[in-house]
Amino acid sequence: MSGQSSKRMERLQIMVSEDELKALDDWRFKSRMPSRAAAIRELLQRGLAAEGYFSTARDGSASRDFGVLDSNSGKPE
């Protein structure tokens, strides 16, 4: 997914409990994720990958690299 340049055009809002937010933030900081949004996209991608939909993001990627679709084809990577 490196080099992803397509803009994110959809906003997804979710409500989480304090415990879920703490778990997310703990995982984010441990994993050195640049933002909560990047952490959520990474976890979403990992969950989808576990179900056979997408490959897991690579370490060392920038926040913009944590999308779900391949920027060139618009299809799962």
PDB file of N, CA, C and O in Angstrom:
ATOM      1  N   MET A   1       0.796  -1.193   0.000  1.00  0.00           N
ATOM      2  CA  MET A   1       0.000   0.000   0.000  1.00  0.00           C
ATOM      3  C   MET A   1       0.837   1.254   0.000  1.00  0.00           C
ATOM      4  O   MET A   1       0.290   2.355  -0.061  1.00  0.00           O
ATOM      5  N   SER A   2       2.130   1.126   0.065  1.00  0.00           N
ATOM      6  CA  SER A   2       2.950   2.328   0.078  1.00  0.00           C
ATOM      7  C   SER A   2       2.699   3.135  -1.175  1.00  0.00           C
ATOM      8  O   SER A   2       2.437   2.580  -2.242  1.00  0.00           O
ATOM      9  N   GLY A   3       2.780   4.466  -1.042  1.00  0.00           N
ATOM     10  CA  GLY A   3       2.534   5.330  -2.177  1.00  0.00           C
ATOM     11  C   GLY A   3       1.071   5.598  -2.424  1.00  0.00           C
ATOM     12  O   GLY A   3       0.713   6.115  -3.483  1.00  0.00           O
ATOM     13  N   GLN A   4       0.214   5.263  -1.481  1.00  0.00           N
ATOM     14  CA  GLN A   4      -1.224   5.491  -1.674  1.00  0.00           C
ATOM     15  C   GLN A   4      -1.481   6.983  -1.781  1.00  0.00           C
ATOM     16  O   GLN A   4      -1.095   7.744  -0.893  1.00  0.00           O
ATOM     17  N   SER A   5      -2.128   7.410  -2.854  1.00  0.00           N
ATOM     18  CA  SER A   5      -2.352   8.833  -3.053  1.00  0.00           C
ATOM     19  C   SER A   5      -3.822   9.189  -3.157  1.00  0.00           C
ATOM     20  O   SER A   5      -4.151  10.375  -3.190  1.00  0.00           O
ATOM     21  N   SER A   6      -4.721   8.217  -3.210  1.00  0.00           N
ATOM     22  CA  SER A   6      -6.134   8.543  -3.340  1.00  0.00           C
ATOM     23  C   SER A   6      -6.640   9.157  -2.042  1.00  0.00           C
ATOM     24  O   SER A   6      -6.217   8.779  -0.949  1.00  0.00           O
ATOM     25  N   LYS A   7      -7.553  10.111  -2.184  1.00  0.00           N
ATOM     26  CA  LYS A   7      -8.106  10.781  -1.013  1.00  0.00           C
ATOM     27  C   LYS A   7      -9.161   9.908  -0.369  1.00  0.00           C
ATOM     28  O   LYS A   7      -9.874   9.165  -1.042  1.00  0.00           O
ATOM     29  N   ARG A   8      -9.246  10.009   0.925  1.00  0.00           N
ATOM     30  CA  ARG A   8     -10.308   9.307   1.645  1.00  0.00           C
ATOM     31  C   ARG A   8     -11.541  10.179   1.578  1.00  0.00           C
ATOM     32  O   ARG A   8     -11.536  11.303   2.080  1.00  0.00           O
ATOM     33  N   MET A   9     -12.591   9.679   0.969  1.00  0.00           N
ATOM     34  CA  MET A   9     -13.779  10.478   0.712  1.00  0.00           C
ATOM     35  C   MET A   9     -14.938  10.148   1.652  1.00  0.00           C
ATOM     36  O   MET A   9     -15.953  10.845   1.639  1.00  0.00           O
ATOM     37  N   GLU A  10     -14.810   9.126   2.447  1.00  0.00           N
ATOM     38  CA  GLU A  10     -15.889   8.725   3.341  1.00  0.00           C
ATOM     39  C   GLU A  10     -15.441   8.871   4.789  1.00  0.00           C
ATOM     40  O   GLU A  10     -14.326   8.494   5.148  1.00  0.00           O
ATOM     41  N   ARG A  11     -16.317   9.418   5.604  1.00  0.00           N
ATOM     42  CA  ARG A  11     -16.052   9.533   7.041  1.00  0.00           C
ATOM     43  C   ARG A  11     -16.875   8.463   7.739  1.00  0.00           C
ATOM     44  O   ARG A  11     -18.051   8.265   7.435  1.00  0.00           O
ATOM     45  N   LEU A  12     -16.245   7.784   8.670  1.00  0.00           N
ATOM     46  CA  LEU A  12     -16.900   6.750   9.443  1.00  0.00           C
ATOM     47  C   LEU A  12     -16.785   7.136  10.913  1.00  0.00           C
ATOM     48  O   LEU A  12     -15.683   7.194  11.460  1.00  0.00           O
ATOM     49  N   GLN A  13     -17.898   7.394  11.535  1.00  0.00           N
ATOM     50  CA  GLN A  13     -17.890   7.739  12.952  1.00  0.00           C
ATOM     51  C   GLN A  13     -18.354   6.545  13.757  1.00  0.00           C
ATOM     52  O   GLN A  13     -19.307   5.861  13.385  1.00  0.00           O
ATOM     53  N   ILE A  14     -17.667   6.296  14.873  1.00  0.00           N
ATOM     54  CA  ILE A  14     -18.066   5.215  15.762  1.00  0.00           C
ATOM     55  C   ILE A  14     -18.029   5.722  17.199  1.00  0.00           C
ATOM     56  O   ILE A  14     -17.279   6.641  17.531  1.00  0.00           O
ATOM     57  N   MET A  15     -18.827   5.125  18.017  1.00  0.00           N
ATOM     58  CA  MET A  15     -18.810   5.408  19.448  1.00  0.00           C
ATOM     59  C   MET A  15     -18.119   4.229  20.124  1.00  0.00           C
ATOM     60  O   MET A  15     -18.393   3.075  19.797  1.00  0.00           O
ATOM     61  N   VAL A  16     -17.230   4.516  21.057  1.00  0.00           N
ATOM     62  CA  VAL A  16     -16.525   3.470  21.788  1.00  0.00           C
ATOM     63  C   VAL A  16     -16.616   3.753  23.282  1.00  0.00           C
ATOM     64  O   VAL A  16     -16.803   4.894  23.704  1.00  0.00           O
ATOM     65  N   SER A  17     -16.481   2.715  24.054  1.00  0.00           N
ATOM     66  CA  SER A  17     -16.478   2.870  25.510  1.00  0.00           C
ATOM     67  C   SER A  17     -15.099   3.377  25.953  1.00  0.00           C
ATOM     68  O   SER A  17     -14.147   3.373  25.172  1.00  0.00           O
ATOM     69  N   GLU A  18     -15.008   3.803  27.188  1.00  0.00           N
ATOM     70  CA  GLU A  18     -13.715   4.250  27.725  1.00  0.00           C
ATOM     71  C   GLU A  18     -12.703   3.114  27.686  1.00  0.00           C
ATOM     72  O   GLU A  18     -11.531   3.332  27.379  1.00  0.00           O
ATOM     73  N   ASP A  19     -13.152   1.901  27.997  1.00  0.00           N
ATOM     74  CA  ASP A  19     -12.248   0.746  27.971  1.00  0.00           C
ATOM     75  C   ASP A  19     -11.752   0.456  26.555  1.00  0.00           C
ATOM     76  O   ASP A  19     -10.575   0.151  26.361  1.00  0.00           O
ATOM     77  N   GLU A  20     -12.634   0.548  25.574  1.00  0.00           N
ATOM     78  CA  GLU A  20     -12.228   0.323  24.179  1.00  0.00           C
ATOM     79  C   GLU A  20     -11.236   1.397  23.737  1.00  0.00           C
ATOM     80  O   GLU A  20     -10.257   1.090  23.056  1.00  0.00           O
ATOM     81  N   LEU A  21     -11.478   2.642  24.112  1.00  0.00           N
ATOM     82  CA  LEU A  21     -10.581   3.728  23.738  1.00  0.00           C
ATOM     83  C   LEU A  21      -9.219   3.549  24.397  1.00  0.00           C
ATOM     84  O   LEU A  21      -8.188   3.780  23.765  1.00  0.00           O
ATOM     85  N   LYS A  22      -9.207   3.140  25.656  1.00  0.00           N
ATOM     86  CA  LYS A  22      -7.931   2.902  26.339  1.00  0.00           C
ATOM     87  C   LYS A  22      -7.169   1.773  25.662  1.00  0.00           C
ATOM     88  O   LYS A  22      -5.962   1.875  25.445  1.00  0.00           O
ATOM     89  N   ALA A  23      -7.876   0.691  25.327  1.00  0.00           N
ATOM     90  CA  ALA A  23      -7.221  -0.434  24.647  1.00  0.00           C
ATOM     91  C   ALA A  23      -6.661   0.010  23.295  1.00  0.00           C
ATOM     92  O   ALA A  23      -5.548  -0.363  22.925  1.00  0.00           O
ATOM     93  N   LEU A  24      -7.438   0.805  22.565  1.00  0.00           N
ATOM     94  CA  LEU A  24      -6.976   1.306  21.267  1.00  0.00           C
ATOM     95  C   LEU A  24      -5.739   2.172  21.430  1.00  0.00           C
ATOM     96  O   LEU A  24      -4.752   1.993  20.717  1.00  0.00           O
ATOM     97  N   ASP A  25      -5.791   3.114  22.373  1.00  0.00           N
ATOM     98  CA  ASP A  25      -4.645   3.995  22.581  1.00  0.00           C
ATOM     99  C   ASP A  25      -3.421   3.236  23.068  1.00  0.00           C
ATOM    100  O   ASP A  25      -2.308   3.526  22.631  1.00  0.00           O
ATOM    101  N   ASP A  26      -3.602   2.265  23.967  1.00  0.00           N
ATOM    102  CA  ASP A  26      -2.467   1.454  24.431  1.00  0.00           C
ATOM    103  C   ASP A  26      -1.832   0.719  23.256  1.00  0.00           C
ATOM    104  O   ASP A  26      -0.609   0.705  23.117  1.00  0.00           O
ATOM    105  N   TRP A  27      -2.668   0.103  22.405  1.00  0.00           N
ATOM    106  CA  TRP A  27      -2.145  -0.623  21.241  1.00  0.00           C
ATOM    107  C   TRP A  27      -1.465   0.344  20.269  1.00  0.00           C
ATOM    108  O   TRP A  27      -0.398   0.052  19.730  1.00  0.00           O
ATOM    109  N   ARG A  28      -2.101   1.502  20.056  1.00  0.00           N
ATOM    110  CA  ARG A  28      -1.548   2.501  19.128  1.00  0.00           C
ATOM    111  C   ARG A  28      -0.154   2.926  19.561  1.00  0.00           C
ATOM    112  O   ARG A  28       0.760   2.948  18.736  1.00  0.00           O
ATOM    113  N   PHE A  29       0.033   3.262  20.824  1.00  0.00           N
ATOM    114  CA  PHE A  29       1.340   3.737  21.282  1.00  0.00           C
ATOM    115  C   PHE A  29       2.361   2.616  21.274  1.00  0.00           C
ATOM    116  O   PHE A  29       3.515   2.832  20.905  1.00  0.00           O
ATOM    117  N   LYS A  30       1.949   1.412  21.679  1.00  0.00           N
ATOM    118  CA  LYS A  30       2.860   0.266  21.646  1.00  0.00           C
ATOM    119  C   LYS A  30       3.306  -0.029  20.210  1.00  0.00           C
ATOM    120  O   LYS A  30       4.457  -0.394  19.969  1.00  0.00           O
ATOM    121  N   SER A  31       2.384   0.135  19.267  1.00  0.00           N
ATOM    122  CA  SER A  31       2.678  -0.153  17.858  1.00  0.00           C
ATOM    123  C   SER A  31       3.246   1.046  17.105  1.00  0.00           C
ATOM    124  O   SER A  31       3.537   0.955  15.912  1.00  0.00           O
ATOM    125  N   ARG A  32       3.403   2.174  17.806  1.00  0.00           N
ATOM    126  CA  ARG A  32       3.944   3.406  17.223  1.00  0.00           C
ATOM    127  C   ARG A  32       3.150   3.883  16.004  1.00  0.00           C
ATOM    128  O   ARG A  32       3.715   4.291  14.989  1.00  0.00           O
ATOM    129  N   MET A  33       1.840   3.819  16.137  1.00  0.00           N
ATOM    130  CA  MET A  33       0.970   4.291  15.067  1.00  0.00           C
ATOM    131  C   MET A  33       0.905   5.816  15.136  1.00  0.00           C
ATOM    132  O   MET A  33       0.897   6.374  16.233  1.00  0.00           O
ATOM    133  N   PRO A  34       0.859   6.498  14.000  1.00  0.00           N
ATOM    134  CA  PRO A  34       0.909   7.966  13.989  1.00  0.00           C
ATOM    135  C   PRO A  34      -0.372   8.650  14.468  1.00  0.00           C
ATOM    136  O   PRO A  34      -0.333   9.821  14.847  1.00  0.00           O
ATOM    137  N   SER A  35      -1.500   7.948  14.459  1.00  0.00           N
ATOM    138  CA  SER A  35      -2.768   8.565  14.859  1.00  0.00           C
ATOM    139  C   SER A  35      -3.771   7.478  15.231  1.00  0.00           C
ATOM    140  O   SER A  35      -3.576   6.301  14.928  1.00  0.00           O
ATOM    141  N   ARG A  36      -4.851   7.898  15.894  1.00  0.00           N
ATOM    142  CA  ARG A  36      -5.925   6.945  16.179  1.00  0.00           C
ATOM    143  C   ARG A  36      -6.540   6.428  14.885  1.00  0.00           C
ATOM    144  O   ARG A  36      -6.849   5.243  14.763  1.00  0.00           O
ATOM    145  N   ALA A  37      -6.713   7.320  13.930  1.00  0.00           N
ATOM    146  CA  ALA A  37      -7.309   6.909  12.651  1.00  0.00           C
ATOM    147  C   ALA A  37      -6.451   5.839  11.974  1.00  0.00           C
ATOM    148  O   ALA A  37      -6.976   4.852  11.460  1.00  0.00           O
ATOM    149  N   ALA A  38      -5.137   6.038  11.976  1.00  0.00           N
ATOM    150  CA  ALA A  38      -4.241   5.052  11.371  1.00  0.00           C
ATOM    151  C   ALA A  38      -4.322   3.727  12.124  1.00  0.00           C
ATOM    152  O   ALA A  38      -4.303   2.657  11.514  1.00  0.00           O
ATOM    153  N   ALA A  39      -4.414   3.802  13.462  1.00  0.00           N
ATOM    154  CA  ALA A  39      -4.516   2.586  14.263  1.00  0.00           C
ATOM    155  C   ALA A  39      -5.812   1.843  13.950  1.00  0.00           C
ATOM    156  O   ALA A  39      -5.811   0.620  13.811  1.00  0.00           O
ATOM    157  N   ILE A  40      -6.904   2.573  13.840  1.00  0.00           N
ATOM    158  CA  ILE A  40      -8.187   1.936  13.528  1.00  0.00           C
ATOM    159  C   ILE A  40      -8.160   1.317  12.139  1.00  0.00           C
ATOM    160  O   ILE A  40      -8.659   0.208  11.948  1.00  0.00           O
ATOM    161  N   ARG A  41      -7.580   2.022  11.159  1.00  0.00           N
ATOM    162  CA  ARG A  41      -7.477   1.449   9.811  1.00  0.00           C
ATOM    163  C   ARG A  41      -6.618   0.191   9.815  1.00  0.00           C
ATOM    164  O   ARG A  41      -6.940  -0.784   9.137  1.00  0.00           O
ATOM    165  N   GLU A  42      -5.518   0.211  10.583  1.00  0.00           N
ATOM    166  CA  GLU A  42      -4.643  -0.962  10.667  1.00  0.00           C
ATOM    167  C   GLU A  42      -5.393  -2.143  11.292  1.00  0.00           C
ATOM    168  O   GLU A  42      -5.316  -3.265  10.792  1.00  0.00           O
ATOM    169  N   LEU A  43      -6.112  -1.886  12.377  1.00  0.00           N
ATOM    170  CA  LEU A  43      -6.857  -2.966  13.022  1.00  0.00           C
ATOM    171  C   LEU A  43      -7.980  -3.489  12.124  1.00  0.00           C
ATOM    172  O   LEU A  43      -8.247  -4.690  12.089  1.00  0.00           O
ATOM    173  N   LEU A  44      -8.626  -2.588  11.408  1.00  0.00           N
ATOM    174  CA  LEU A  44      -9.655  -2.994  10.450  1.00  0.00           C
ATOM    175  C   LEU A  44      -9.047  -3.874   9.366  1.00  0.00           C
ATOM    176  O   LEU A  44      -9.597  -4.916   9.011  1.00  0.00           O
ATOM    177  N   GLN A  45      -7.920  -3.442   8.854  1.00  0.00           N
ATOM    178  CA  GLN A  45      -7.259  -4.219   7.805  1.00  0.00           C
ATOM    179  C   GLN A  45      -6.822  -5.587   8.327  1.00  0.00           C
ATOM    180  O   GLN A  45      -6.969  -6.592   7.631  1.00  0.00           O
ATOM    181  N   ARG A  46      -6.291  -5.632   9.539  1.00  0.00           N
ATOM    182  CA  ARG A  46      -5.879  -6.916  10.112  1.00  0.00           C
ATOM    183  C   ARG A  46      -7.076  -7.843  10.308  1.00  0.00           C
ATOM    184  O   ARG A  46      -6.985  -9.042  10.044  1.00  0.00           O
ATOM    185  N   GLY A  47      -8.193  -7.290  10.770  1.00  0.00           N
ATOM    186  CA  GLY A  47      -9.394  -8.099  10.940  1.00  0.00           C
ATOM    187  C   GLY A  47      -9.890  -8.638   9.615  1.00  0.00           C
ATOM    188  O   GLY A  47     -10.273  -9.804   9.515  1.00  0.00           O
ATOM    189  N   LEU A  48      -9.884  -7.789   8.594  1.00  0.00           N
ATOM    190  CA  LEU A  48     -10.317  -8.233   7.266  1.00  0.00           C
ATOM    191  C   LEU A  48      -9.339  -9.253   6.694  1.00  0.00           C
ATOM    192  O   LEU A  48      -9.748 -10.209   6.035  1.00  0.00           O
ATOM    193  N   ALA A  49      -8.041  -9.050   6.948  1.00  0.00           N
ATOM    194  CA  ALA A  49      -7.036 -10.005   6.476  1.00  0.00           C
ATOM    195  C   ALA A  49      -7.236 -11.363   7.148  1.00  0.00           C
ATOM    196  O   ALA A  49      -7.082 -12.406   6.513  1.00  0.00           O
ATOM    197  N   ALA A  50      -7.580 -11.342   8.439  1.00  0.00           N
ATOM    198  CA  ALA A  50      -7.807 -12.595   9.164  1.00  0.00           C
ATOM    199  C   ALA A  50      -8.980 -13.368   8.575  1.00  0.00           C
ATOM    200  O   ALA A  50      -9.038 -14.594   8.666  1.00  0.00           O
ATOM    201  N   GLU A  51      -9.904 -12.644   7.976  1.00  0.00           N
ATOM    202  CA  GLU A  51     -11.054 -13.269   7.329  1.00  0.00           C
ATOM    203  C   GLU A  51     -10.787 -13.563   5.850  1.00  0.00           C
ATOM    204  O   GLU A  51     -11.669 -14.040   5.136  1.00  0.00           O
ATOM    205  N   GLY A  52      -9.554 -13.272   5.395  1.00  0.00           N
ATOM    206  CA  GLY A  52      -9.167 -13.589   4.029  1.00  0.00           C
ATOM    207  C   GLY A  52      -9.442 -12.494   3.009  1.00  0.00           C
ATOM    208  O   GLY A  52      -9.468 -12.770   1.809  1.00  0.00           O
ATOM    209  N   TYR A  53      -9.650 -11.252   3.458  1.00  0.00           N
ATOM    210  CA  TYR A  53      -9.977 -10.185   2.522  1.00  0.00           C
ATOM    211  C   TYR A  53      -8.786  -9.345   2.087  1.00  0.00           C
ATOM    212  O   TYR A  53      -8.669  -9.025   0.904  1.00  0.00           O
ATOM    213  N   PHE A  54      -7.899  -8.979   3.007  1.00  0.00           N
ATOM    214  CA  PHE A  54      -6.796  -8.070   2.680  1.00  0.00           C
ATOM    215  C   PHE A  54      -5.515  -8.530   3.347  1.00  0.00           C
ATOM    216  O   PHE A  54      -5.534  -9.268   4.332  1.00  0.00           O
ATOM    217  N   SER A  55      -4.388  -8.074   2.783  1.00  0.00           N
ATOM    218  CA  SER A  55      -3.099  -8.351   3.413  1.00  0.00           C
ATOM    219  C   SER A  55      -2.829  -7.301   4.483  1.00  0.00           C
ATOM    220  O   SER A  55      -3.346  -6.187   4.403  1.00  0.00           O
ATOM    221  N   THR A  56      -2.035  -7.642   5.468  1.00  0.00           N
ATOM    222  CA  THR A  56      -1.735  -6.745   6.579  1.00  0.00           C
ATOM    223  C   THR A  56      -0.754  -5.653   6.153  1.00  0.00           C
ATOM    224  O   THR A  56       0.156  -5.903   5.362  1.00  0.00           O
ATOM    225  N   ALA A  57      -0.940  -4.461   6.671  1.00  0.00           N
ATOM    226  CA  ALA A  57      -0.056  -3.330   6.363  1.00  0.00           C
ATOM    227  C   ALA A  57       1.362  -3.625   6.841  1.00  0.00           C
ATOM    228  O   ALA A  57       1.571  -4.360   7.806  1.00  0.00           O
ATOM    229  N   ARG A  58       2.308  -3.046   6.158  1.00  0.00           N
ATOM    230  CA  ARG A  58       3.708  -3.241   6.485  1.00  0.00           C
ATOM    231  C   ARG A  58       4.162  -2.248   7.549  1.00  0.00           C
ATOM    232  O   ARG A  58       3.644  -1.135   7.639  1.00  0.00           O
ATOM    233  N   ASP A  59       5.152  -2.672   8.363  1.00  0.00           N
ATOM    234  CA  ASP A  59       5.729  -1.770   9.363  1.00  0.00           C
ATOM    235  C   ASP A  59       6.484  -0.649   8.667  1.00  0.00           C
ATOM    236  O   ASP A  59       6.971  -0.817   7.549  1.00  0.00           O
ATOM    237  N   GLY A  60       6.579   0.492   9.331  1.00  0.00           N
ATOM    238  CA  GLY A  60       7.325   1.611   8.796  1.00  0.00           C
ATOM    239  C   GLY A  60       6.563   2.441   7.783  1.00  0.00           C
ATOM    240  O   GLY A  60       7.146   3.318   7.147  1.00  0.00           O
ATOM    241  N   SER A  61       5.281   2.188   7.617  1.00  0.00           N
ATOM    242  CA  SER A  61       4.474   2.932   6.660  1.00  0.00           C
ATOM    243  C   SER A  61       4.021   4.249   7.268  1.00  0.00           C
ATOM    244  O   SER A  61       3.891   4.370   8.486  1.00  0.00           O
ATOM    245  N   ALA A  62       3.784   5.229   6.415  1.00  0.00           N
ATOM    246  CA  ALA A  62       3.251   6.510   6.855  1.00  0.00           C
ATOM    247  C   ALA A  62       1.748   6.381   7.076  1.00  0.00           C
ATOM    248  O   ALA A  62       1.127   5.426   6.609  1.00  0.00           O
ATOM    249  N   SER A  63       1.172   7.334   7.782  1.00  0.00           N
ATOM    250  CA  SER A  63      -0.263   7.311   8.053  1.00  0.00           C
ATOM    251  C   SER A  63      -1.068   7.161   6.775  1.00  0.00           C
ATOM    252  O   SER A  63      -2.061   6.433   6.753  1.00  0.00           O
ATOM    253  N   ARG A  64      -0.654   7.843   5.704  1.00  0.00           N
ATOM    254  CA  ARG A  64      -1.406   7.778   4.440  1.00  0.00           C
ATOM    255  C   ARG A  64      -1.380   6.373   3.831  1.00  0.00           C
ATOM    256  O   ARG A  64      -2.190   6.055   2.961  1.00  0.00           O
ATOM    257  N   ASP A  65      -0.443   5.531   4.294  1.00  0.00           N
ATOM    258  CA  ASP A  65      -0.329   4.174   3.768  1.00  0.00           C
ATOM    259  C   ASP A  65      -1.266   3.186   4.443  1.00  0.00           C
ATOM    260  O   ASP A  65      -1.306   2.015   4.063  1.00  0.00           O
ATOM    261  N   PHE A  66      -2.021   3.639   5.440  1.00  0.00           N
ATOM    262  CA  PHE A  66      -2.880   2.734   6.182  1.00  0.00           C
ATOM    263  C   PHE A  66      -4.305   2.765   5.668  1.00  0.00           C
ATOM    264  O   PHE A  66      -5.251   2.843   6.452  1.00  0.00           O
ATOM    265  N   GLY A  67      -4.461   2.704   4.362  1.00  0.00           N
ATOM    266  CA  GLY A  67      -5.769   2.574   3.745  1.00  0.00           C
ATOM    267  C   GLY A  67      -6.067   1.101   3.536  1.00  0.00           C
ATOM    268  O   GLY A  67      -5.230   0.244   3.818  1.00  0.00           O
ATOM    269  N   VAL A  68      -7.234   0.814   3.052  1.00  0.00           N
ATOM    270  CA  VAL A  68      -7.630  -0.576   2.852  1.00  0.00           C
ATOM    271  C   VAL A  68      -7.481  -0.997   1.395  1.00  0.00           C
ATOM    272  O   VAL A  68      -7.272  -2.178   1.119  1.00  0.00           O
ATOM    273  N   LEU A  69      -7.584  -0.056   0.457  1.00  0.00           N
ATOM    274  CA  LEU A  69      -7.533  -0.390  -0.963  1.00  0.00           C
ATOM    275  C   LEU A  69      -6.220   0.026  -1.594  1.00  0.00           C
ATOM    276  O   LEU A  69      -5.584   0.986  -1.158  1.00  0.00           O
ATOM    277  N   ASP A  70      -5.821  -0.700  -2.620  1.00  0.00           N
ATOM    278  CA  ASP A  70      -4.658  -0.351  -3.427  1.00  0.00           C
ATOM    279  C   ASP A  70      -5.002   0.918  -4.197  1.00  0.00           C
ATOM    280  O   ASP A  70      -6.032   0.971  -4.870  1.00  0.00           O
ATOM    281  N   SER A  71      -4.154   1.941  -4.106  1.00  0.00           N
ATOM    282  CA  SER A  71      -4.463   3.233  -4.713  1.00  0.00           C
ATOM    283  C   SER A  71      -4.482   3.185  -6.241  1.00  0.00           C
ATOM    284  O   SER A  71      -5.142   4.015  -6.866  1.00  0.00           O
ATOM    285  N   ASN A  72      -3.790   2.252  -6.846  1.00  0.00           N
ATOM    286  CA  ASN A  72      -3.732   2.195  -8.300  1.00  0.00           C
ATOM    287  C   ASN A  72      -4.978   1.565  -8.919  1.00  0.00           C
ATOM    288  O   ASN A  72      -5.451   2.013  -9.964  1.00  0.00           O
ATOM    289  N   SER A  73      -5.495   0.550  -8.286  1.00  0.00           N
ATOM    290  CA  SER A  73      -6.607  -0.164  -8.886  1.00  0.00           C
ATOM    291  C   SER A  73      -7.925   0.057  -8.169  1.00  0.00           C
ATOM    292  O   SER A  73      -8.987  -0.237  -8.718  1.00  0.00           O
ATOM    293  N   GLY A  74      -7.867   0.576  -6.940  1.00  0.00           N
ATOM    294  CA  GLY A  74      -9.080   0.712  -6.162  1.00  0.00           C
ATOM    295  C   GLY A  74      -9.581  -0.619  -5.640  1.00  0.00           C
ATOM    296  O   GLY A  74     -10.692  -0.714  -5.119  1.00  0.00           O
ATOM    297  N   LYS A  75      -8.747  -1.659  -5.783  1.00  0.00           N
ATOM    298  CA  LYS A  75      -9.117  -2.995  -5.334  1.00  0.00           C
ATOM    299  C   LYS A  75      -8.261  -3.374  -4.128  1.00  0.00           C
ATOM    300  O   LYS A  75      -7.209  -2.775  -3.901  1.00  0.00           O
ATOM    301  N   PRO A  76      -8.702  -4.359  -3.358  1.00  0.00           N
ATOM    302  CA  PRO A  76      -7.901  -4.817  -2.220  1.00  0.00           C
ATOM    303  C   PRO A  76      -6.515  -5.233  -2.678  1.00  0.00           C
ATOM    304  O   PRO A  76      -6.340  -5.823  -3.745  1.00  0.00           O
ATOM    305  N   GLU A  77      -5.549  -4.915  -1.858  1.00  0.00           N
ATOM    306  CA  GLU A  77      -4.169  -5.262  -2.186  1.00  0.00           C
ATOM    307  C   GLU A  77      -3.921  -6.723  -1.959  1.00  0.00           C
ATOM    308  O   GLU A  77      -2.809  -7.202  -2.182  1.00  0.00           O
TER     309      GLU A  77
END
